[in-house]
Amino acid sequence: MTTSLQTSGTGITPVYPLHEAPLPQTAWVDRQGDTWVPAGHTSEGELILACPEPLNEGDRGDGPSFPWTLGMVERSFGPLTARADVEERRLAEVDTEFLTLYGPDQAAWKRWQVETYLDAVTRVHAEFAPGVAA
């Protein structure tokens, strides 16, 4: 295993002003199901979020987006849940559904049952694939 000091070439970890820092990769889902993604930082360093594909067509607009900060989104549309947590919760629901339908012993499931289960899992993963609204 290598560390960042071993792989950076210079051994120096870059330090950024907060408004220029690399964006986190986390996306959030609000109470209405819209997905918010990092879109920059304010000059004070607060994270700005964007909702590139709102579920409600009326919320889509032309021109530059309002710079919604994380705090503003949380207050207006929260609670926010990390998108990965929403996907994990949905996968758990699929597991529960199929264990109830076909029984807890997955080794005893018939081939078509396994394929149906795997198709359902694949659909959940596809729903949360990058660039797809949750």
Contacts in CASP RR format, 6 or more apart in sequence:
PFRMAT RR
TARGET T0000
AUTHOR 0000-0000-0000
METHOD contacts of the structure
MODEL  1
MTTSLQTSGTGITPVYPLHEAPLPQTAWVDRQGDTWVPAGHTSEGELILA
CPEPLNEGDRGDGPSFPWTLGMVERSFGPLTARADVEERRLAEVDTEFLT
LYGPDQAAWKRWQVETYLDAVTRVHAEFAPGVAA
4 11 0 8 1.000
4 13 0 8 1.000
5 11 0 8 1.000
5 13 0 8 1.000
16 22 0 8 1.000
17 45 0 8 1.000
18 41 0 8 1.000
18 44 0 8 1.000
18 45 0 8 1.000
18 46 0 8 1.000
19 40 0 8 1.000
19 41 0 8 1.000
19 42 0 8 1.000
19 43 0 8 1.000
19 44 0 8 1.000
19 45 0 8 1.000
20 41 0 8 1.000
21 41 0 8 1.000
21 45 0 8 1.000
23 38 0 8 1.000
23 39 0 8 1.000
23 40 0 8 1.000
23 41 0 8 1.000
23 47 0 8 1.000
24 38 0 8 1.000
24 47 0 8 1.000
25 38 0 8 1.000
26 38 0 8 1.000
26 82 0 8 1.000
26 83 0 8 1.000
26 84 0 8 1.000
27 35 0 8 1.000
27 36 0 8 1.000
27 37 0 8 1.000
27 38 0 8 1.000
27 82 0 8 1.000
27 83 0 8 1.000
27 134 0 8 1.000
28 35 0 8 1.000
28 36 0 8 1.000
28 49 0 8 1.000
28 73 0 8 1.000
28 80 0 8 1.000
28 81 0 8 1.000
28 82 0 8 1.000
28 83 0 8 1.000
29 35 0 8 1.000
29 36 0 8 1.000
29 80 0 8 1.000
29 81 0 8 1.000
29 82 0 8 1.000
29 83 0 8 1.000
29 86 0 8 1.000
29 134 0 8 1.000
30 36 0 8 1.000
30 51 0 8 1.000
30 73 0 8 1.000
30 77 0 8 1.000
30 78 0 8 1.000
30 79 0 8 1.000
30 80 0 8 1.000
31 77 0 8 1.000
31 78 0 8 1.000
31 79 0 8 1.000
32 55 0 8 1.000
32 56 0 8 1.000
32 77 0 8 1.000
33 55 0 8 1.000
33 134 0 8 1.000
34 51 0 8 1.000
34 54 0 8 1.000
34 55 0 8 1.000
34 56 0 8 1.000
34 59 0 8 1.000
34 77 0 8 1.000
34 133 0 8 1.000
35 51 0 8 1.000
35 52 0 8 1.000
35 53 0 8 1.000
35 83 0 8 1.000
35 133 0 8 1.000
35 134 0 8 1.000
36 49 0 8 1.000
36 50 0 8 1.000
36 51 0 8 1.000
36 68 0 8 1.000
36 73 0 8 1.000
36 77 0 8 1.000
36 80 0 8 1.000
37 49 0 8 1.000
37 50 0 8 1.000
37 51 0 8 1.000
37 52 0 8 1.000
38 47 0 8 1.000
38 48 0 8 1.000
38 49 0 8 1.000
38 50 0 8 1.000
39 48 0 8 1.000
39 49 0 8 1.000
39 50 0 8 1.000
39 65 0 8 1.000
39 67 0 8 1.000
40 47 0 8 1.000
40 48 0 8 1.000
41 47 0 8 1.000
41 48 0 8 1.000
42 48 0 8 1.000
42 67 0 8 1.000
42 69 0 8 1.000
46 69 0 8 1.000
46 70 0 8 1.000
46 71 0 8 1.000
47 69 0 8 1.000
47 70 0 8 1.000
48 67 0 8 1.000
48 68 0 8 1.000
48 69 0 8 1.000
48 70 0 8 1.000
49 68 0 8 1.000
49 69 0 8 1.000
49 70 0 8 1.000
49 73 0 8 1.000
50 65 0 8 1.000
50 68 0 8 1.000
51 59 0 8 1.000
51 68 0 8 1.000
53 131 0 8 1.000
53 133 0 8 1.000
54 60 0 8 1.000
55 133 0 8 1.000
68 76 0 8 1.000
73 80 0 8 1.000
74 80 0 8 1.000
83 128 0 8 1.000
83 134 0 8 1.000
84 128 0 8 1.000
86 128 0 8 1.000
86 134 0 8 1.000
87 124 0 8 1.000
87 125 0 8 1.000
87 127 0 8 1.000
87 128 0 8 1.000
87 134 0 8 1.000
90 124 0 8 1.000
90 127 0 8 1.000
90 128 0 8 1.000
91 121 0 8 1.000
91 124 0 8 1.000
94 117 0 8 1.000
94 120 0 8 1.000
94 121 0 8 1.000
94 124 0 8 1.000
97 120 0 8 1.000
98 113 0 8 1.000
98 116 0 8 1.000
98 117 0 8 1.000
98 120 0 8 1.000
99 106 0 8 1.000
101 113 0 8 1.000
102 109 0 8 1.000
102 113 0 8 1.000
102 117 0 8 1.000
103 109 0 8 1.000
106 114 0 8 1.000
109 117 0 8 1.000
126 132 0 8 1.000
127 134 0 8 1.000
128 134 0 8 1.000
END
